[in-house]
Amino acid sequence: MRLIPTSSYIMPVHPGTEGWEIERLAAEQHEFPATGKSHKRAVFLFSHGIGFNKEAYHPFIKRFVDHLRSLREYDLIDIHVVISDARFHGESARLNQGKFSPTYRWIDNALDIKQVVDELKLKQNYDQLIAVGHSFGASSMILLQSFFPHTFDGLCLIEPALKNNFTPMEIRLKHPAYSAHKRKDEWFNREACLKSFSKGPFWSRFHPEALQNYVDYGTYDTDQGTIRLKCPKEHERRLYLSAFPEGFTAFNSARLLKVPVHYVFASLSSTLTSEIRESVVPLNSEWATSTIVEGTHMLPCEVPDMLVPEVMKLISRVNNMKESSKL
């Protein structure tokens, strides 16, 4: 199931990054008006993981918005959701086809998220701006908030890709993720693609709606009559290779966040060690909380229903802090 956006945008990437002259971002906004006379506007900015597209997160977003709309306290609040495709992912990859930038890193993604915030005036036009990030997207949001501390009112960070050391490259290269450039990225059609994914242990855990959206909107039709992944696999590999320095920076930047932060960890994560899970909250215990949810690193695409209460925990803390500040 794909959510039909209220508005779609094409914007330049952040002016402080390489590629600023020619590379662009695709973003969409979903508006869910208040059921009564609105007196507040809240916006939720979502950010995805490496190799994925914004539509793969639509099932999670739909369940989240449906829950908010079931709450009486949101009857008078306009709910807006914004999500973009990272550069060289999803529709952004199609916009930037042939413009592959070997220098693109996680910090560039953090600045591109800032670009979305600025271009759409998410700080000026809303009473509340909440970040909901996953993996690479979550780490990028940590970096962004550490660079620009007044960007988000709160952050729900699902399996942020954090590192607390610099693993030797020889060991890193043995991790399956770094073989992304060898993965199959072309099929006869979407039916064949879906069938291929359904057999794999990684994909078999996906919620059917999320997997279908990945296949339908994470691929494009080629001139040869086949379909191919929108995210170039060599680019995907390069982002994985930069995970250690950037993830290490994000881990140490987590101590700088001075707004409510809620970490959601996966019980079966192969991305985050127990040491990282146990140490990131104490880095910033005044502001940070955490929960472990049953599943793997791909929680938003596996168990979207189970993540809704976790985002609500973050929102509750943000709202309580705001009320306390009025006393």
C-alpha positions, 0 to 999 in steps of 0.5 A: 500500500502506497500513501498518496502524497498531498504534495511532492517536491524536487529540491536541490541538495544541501548547498554545503555539499558536493554536487550542490549544483546538479544533484536533487532530492525527491520529497513528499508531504502527507497531510491529515487535517484535524477533524475539528477546528485546528489550533496546532500543527505537528509535523513528523519527518521520517528518514530511511535506511541504506538501500531503501526507499521512502515508500517501504516505510509507508505501512509504518507511517500509515499505522502511526497516523491512524493511531494519532487520529484515534486519539481525542487529543489530536482532534484539533491538531493538523498532522503532517508527515514528510519523508524524502528519498536520500540522494541516490535512493528511490526517486532521488536516485532517478533524478540523479542518474549518471551523477554518481558522487564517490564523496557522498557520505552520511554527513551529506545525508544529515545536511540533506535532511536539514535541506528538507527542513529548511526548504519546506519551512518545517520549523517556521510553519509548525508547532512541533517537529519530531524526527523518526529515523531508521538506521542510516537515517537515524544516525544522520538525524543524530548528526544533524541535531548535533550540528543544529541543536534547535532543529527537532523537538524530539527524536525517535531513533530506530536501530541507529547505525552506531559504532563505538570503535574503528574496526580494521578494514580487513575485518569490515570487508568480510561483512555481508553488507560490503558485498552489496555491489555483487547483489542481484539488482535486475529482474525480468519483472516485479513479480519475479523480483518479489518471488526472488526476495520472498525466498530469502531469510532477510526478506521473509521477515518483512511485512508483506506491504513493506516488501511489496512497496520496496519491489514496486517503488524501489525499482524502475523499468529499464529500456530493455524491458526489465526492472532494476533497483533504483539505488545503485549497488556500488553507491550502497556499498560505499555507504556501508564502507563509510559506516564506521567513521560516520557511525562512530561520529554519530555515537559520540554526537549522541551525548550532545542532544539536548531534547528528548530522544528515544532509542528503539533497538531490535532484539535480533540486531546484527548491526548494534552490539549489546555494548552499544545498546547499553552505553548510548543511553548513559551518554545522555541519561538526562534526555535519552531512553530506550526499548528493545523490540522483537525483530531484526535491524529492519524493524520498520519494515518487519513490525510496523505496528509494534513501533507505533507505541515507541514513537508515542513514548517519545511524543509523550515526553516531548509534550510533558517537557513542554507543559513543565516549561510553562509551570 
